[in-house]
């Protein structure tokens, strides 16, 4: 958004969609175009519903695309975490950490992933999930 010269009038304080929406409740959006910057996945349903209810013309911006790892790479990461070869994993957004959990579920390792994550330190720079 900065590249387009757009400065936010309202920002969340805790990194959640809920907090941002609470700050936007008293704003008028009918007939206005609203750009929503997304972070690697589709628009959050809560956010989309809020703007539709306010009769806004929503333009989602998706500057970041998340490409999931090959299943073999995810399996290797999980194995190396389990074996103590990887001591920390840093996720820059919630998307890759969610995808790692999804991958582990698809591999039938849903229960094992929690103990693996506890053994290795998993960190996220998103404000919704901290080390």
Beta strands, then each sheet from edge to edge (+ up, - down):
strand 1: 33-40
strand 2: 57-65
strand 3: 88-91
strand 4: 121-124
sheet 1: 1+ 2+
sheet 2: 3+ 4+
end
